[in-house]
Amino acid sequence: MRTIAFAMAALFLSALAAHADGTWCAHYGGRSGGTNCGFYFFQQCMAALSGNGGACMRNPFAAYGAEPRRHYRRVR
C-alpha cells in the first residue's frame, strides 16, 4: 500500500513540474531528445539549444495563443 501511495505522489509531482506556460518550446536533438516549454522569447530558446542541437517551436499549449505582442514605432 505504501508503494502505491509513493508511486502516485511521484506521478503527481512529475506532472506539476512538466507544466510550463512559455511561448517557445525547445525540442532537443539526440536519442533521448527532451522538450522544454519554459521559454518566453525565441532568443532564450535558441540559447538553451546552443551546443546541444535541436529546434525551437511555438508552444501549442501556451496560455494566451502564443502570439507575441507587436510593437509599432510612431512615425512623425
PLY file of the C-alpha trace (Angstrom):
ply
format ascii 1.0
element vertex 76
property float x
property float y
property float z
element edge 75
property int vertex1
property int vertex2
end_header
0.00 0.00 0.00
2.82 2.36 0.86
4.48 1.66 -2.51
1.32 2.59 -4.39
0.99 5.86 -2.45
4.63 6.70 -3.18
4.18 5.98 -6.90
1.03 8.13 -7.08
2.79 11.02 -5.30
5.77 10.80 -7.64
3.49 10.78 -10.69
1.55 13.78 -9.40
4.72 15.79 -8.66
6.25 14.98 -12.05
3.10 16.25 -13.77
3.33 19.52 -11.82
6.94 20.04 -12.83
6.13 19.45 -16.50
3.70 22.38 -16.61
5.20 25.34 -18.50
3.40 28.32 -19.98
6.22 29.65 -22.12
5.63 30.80 -25.67
8.50 28.72 -27.11
9.47 25.06 -26.74
12.99 23.70 -27.17
12.99 20.23 -28.70
16.43 18.80 -28.01
18.11 16.54 -30.55
19.68 13.18 -29.92
18.35 9.82 -28.83
16.87 10.96 -25.54
15.60 14.28 -27.03
13.58 16.04 -24.36
11.32 19.07 -24.58
11.32 22.25 -22.50
8.44 24.73 -22.97
9.54 27.29 -20.41
10.86 29.98 -22.76
9.12 33.30 -23.29
11.44 34.57 -26.03
12.84 32.90 -29.13
16.35 34.06 -28.17
16.08 32.25 -24.80
15.10 29.06 -26.57
17.96 29.31 -29.06
20.46 29.99 -26.27
19.32 26.82 -24.48
19.89 24.80 -27.64
23.33 26.29 -28.27
25.73 23.36 -28.46
23.00 20.79 -27.77
21.26 20.63 -31.12
17.53 20.61 -31.69
14.89 23.11 -32.75
12.70 25.84 -31.25
8.98 25.79 -32.00
5.97 27.69 -30.70
4.26 26.11 -27.71
0.89 24.75 -28.91
-0.39 24.78 -25.31
0.56 28.37 -24.41
-1.97 30.15 -22.22
-2.81 33.05 -24.49
-2.48 31.75 -28.01
1.31 32.14 -28.15
1.16 35.31 -30.23
3.72 37.84 -29.09
2.75 41.46 -28.74
3.77 43.64 -31.64
5.35 46.99 -31.02
4.98 49.66 -33.64
7.01 52.81 -33.97
5.11 56.01 -34.27
6.08 57.91 -37.43
6.24 61.69 -37.03
0 1
1 2
2 3
3 4
4 5
5 6
6 7
7 8
8 9
9 10
10 11
11 12
12 13
13 14
14 15
15 16
16 17
17 18
18 19
19 20
20 21
21 22
22 23
23 24
24 25
25 26
26 27
27 28
28 29
29 30
30 31
31 32
32 33
33 34
34 35
35 36
36 37
37 38
38 39
39 40
40 41
41 42
42 43
43 44
44 45
45 46
46 47
47 48
48 49
49 50
50 51
51 52
52 53
53 54
54 55
55 56
56 57
57 58
58 59
59 60
60 61
61 62
62 63
63 64
64 65
65 66
66 67
67 68
68 69
69 70
70 71
71 72
72 73
73 74
74 75
